[in-house]
């Protein structure tokens, strides 16, 4: 039986319901979803691509 991913919000996300995403680790991938729409689409990235995404977001180069 396949286990459901454990989703977590960024420590930078507030509790005010604003813009935030949740991430979950699955074998060989990092899953990303909109926390306000947990049944919506999920973006799957390799760990390296996720690292690049986080770096780009942190440096404002997106």
GROMACS elastic network, one bead per residue, 0.5 to 0.9 nm:
[ bonds ]
;  ai    aj funct       b0    kb
    3     6     6  0.89387   500
    5    24     6  0.58437   500
    5    25     6  0.67774   500
    5    26     6  0.64968   500
    5    31     6  0.86904   500
    6    23     6  0.82046   500
    6    24     6  0.55907   500
    6    25     6  0.73812   500
    6    26     6  0.87888   500
    7    22     6  0.59019   500
    7    23     6  0.54250   500
    7    25     6  0.80098   500
    7    31     6  0.86425   500
    7    32     6  0.87162   500
    7    33     6  0.89158   500
    8    11     6  0.89267   500
    8    21     6  0.84917   500
    8    22     6  0.51858   500
    8    23     6  0.55361   500
    8    24     6  0.64664   500
    9    12     6  0.81306   500
    9    13     6  0.65523   500
    9    20     6  0.72801   500
    9    21     6  0.62146   500
    9    23     6  0.65592   500
    9    35     6  0.77355   500
   10    13     6  0.52883   500
   10    14     6  0.87088   500
   10    20     6  0.75258   500
   10    21     6  0.71884   500
   10    22     6  0.67845   500
   10    23     6  0.79973   500
   11    14     6  0.78734   500
   12    20     6  0.86279   500
   13    16     6  0.85368   500
   13    17     6  0.86995   500
   13    18     6  0.79359   500
   13    19     6  0.77987   500
   13    20     6  0.58602   500
   13    21     6  0.81252   500
   14    17     6  0.71195   500
   14    18     6  0.72456   500
   14    19     6  0.88416   500
   14    20     6  0.81410   500
   15    18     6  0.76649   500
   16    19     6  0.89920   500
   17    20     6  0.77942   500
   17    35     6  0.86365   500
   17    36     6  0.75220   500
   18    36     6  0.86176   500
   19    34     6  0.81681   500
   19    35     6  0.81671   500
   19    36     6  0.82728   500
   20    33     6  0.88993   500
   20    34     6  0.65553   500
   20    35     6  0.60943   500
   20    36     6  0.79192   500
   21    32     6  0.66698   500
   21    33     6  0.56093   500
   21    35     6  0.51273   500
   21    36     6  0.81856   500
   22    31     6  0.81717   500
   22    32     6  0.57168   500
   22    33     6  0.54186   500
   22    34     6  0.63125   500
   22    35     6  0.56379   500
   22    38     6  0.87415   500
   23    30     6  0.67831   500
   23    31     6  0.54434   500
   23    33     6  0.65827   500
   24    29     6  0.86489   500
   24    30     6  0.58753   500
   24    31     6  0.51138   500
   24    32     6  0.66872   500
   24    33     6  0.87899   500
   25    28     6  0.79309   500
   25    29     6  0.62559   500
   25    31     6  0.62159   500
   25    47     6  0.89403   500
   26    29     6  0.53180   500
   26    30     6  0.60179   500
   26    31     6  0.69897   500
   27    30     6  0.81095   500
   28    45     6  0.87257   500
   28    46     6  0.65198   500
   28    47     6  0.71407   500
   29    44     6  0.61764   500
   29    45     6  0.54911   500
   29    47     6  0.58592   500
   29    50     6  0.86825   500
   30    43     6  0.81788   500
   30    44     6  0.57036   500
   30    45     6  0.52626   500
   30    46     6  0.61012   500
   30    47     6  0.59969   500
   30    49     6  0.89824   500
   30    50     6  0.68259   500
   31    42     6  0.62904   500
   31    43     6  0.56400   500
   31    45     6  0.65055   500
   31    46     6  0.88920   500
   32    41     6  0.87653   500
   32    42     6  0.55997   500
   32    43     6  0.50752   500
   32    44     6  0.64603   500
   32    45     6  0.80835   500
   33    36     6  0.86645   500
   33    37     6  0.75133   500
   33    38     6  0.66203   500
   33    39     6  0.86962   500
   33    40     6  0.73769   500
   33    41     6  0.66301   500
   33    43     6  0.64682   500
   34    37     6  0.53134   500
   34    38     6  0.62430   500
   34    39     6  0.88998   500
   34    40     6  0.74730   500
   34    41     6  0.80911   500
   34    42     6  0.80018   500
   35    38     6  0.55690   500
   36    39     6  0.89852   500
   36    40     6  0.89631   500
   37    40     6  0.52737   500
   37    41     6  0.82488   500
   38    41     6  0.80418   500
   38    42     6  0.86448   500
   39    42     6  0.85724   500
   44    50     6  0.88358   500
   45    48     6  0.78978   500
   45    49     6  0.58284   500
   45    50     6  0.57656   500
   46    49     6  0.51732   500
   46    50     6  0.61373   500
   46    51     6  0.85962   500
   47    50     6  0.50581   500
   47    51     6  0.61920   500
   47    52     6  0.87181   500
   48    51     6  0.50774   500
   48    52     6  0.63279   500
   48    53     6  0.86667   500
   49    53     6  0.61296   500
   49    54     6  0.86778   500
   50    54     6  0.61771   500
   50    55     6  0.85518   500
   51    54     6  0.51801   500
   51    55     6  0.61683   500
   51    56     6  0.85788   500
   52    55     6  0.51153   500
   52    56     6  0.60867   500
   52    57     6  0.85724   500
   53    56     6  0.51370   500
   53    57     6  0.61207   500
   53    58     6  0.85578   500
   53    62     6  0.80262   500
   54    57     6  0.51053   500
   54    58     6  0.60632   500
   54    59     6  0.85899   500
   55    58     6  0.51181   500
   55    59     6  0.61456   500
   55    60     6  0.84453   500
   55    61     6  0.83949   500
   56    59     6  0.52502   500
   56    60     6  0.58712   500
   56    62     6  0.54641   500
   57    60     6  0.51689   500
   57    61     6  0.64096   500
   57    62     6  0.59020   500
   58    61     6  0.79063   500
   58    62     6  0.89625   500
   59    62     6  0.81551   500
